[in-house]
Amino acid sequence: MNRRQGINELIVELQKKLGVTSIVISHDIPGAKFISDRMIMLFRGKIEEDLPPDKIVNSESAAVQQILRAETTGPLTDDFKD
């Protein structure tokens, strides 16, 4: 087990054991899908998507799709073009 996976499993274990809600900010999409009941993705400071992890892949948002596909071009990078 790698360190990232161990941390994600620890978060899930503590959520169940303590009955708590956790807010995790991450760019690790597979890890976020593993530990979450809902995934909220932000774009330009606003909520772009708020879905269960198994539904996020079907998002119609180009920004969310760019993140999920780890693409280097798209709406997230358009702001940085000259």
PyMOL commands that set and color helices and strands:
alter all, ss='L'
color gray80, all
select helices_A, chain A and resi 3-18+29-35+53-56+62-69+75-78
alter helices_A, ss='H'
color red, helices_A
select strands_A, chain A and resi 39-43+46-51
alter strands_A, ss='S'
color yellow, strands_A
deselect
rebuild
show_as cartoon
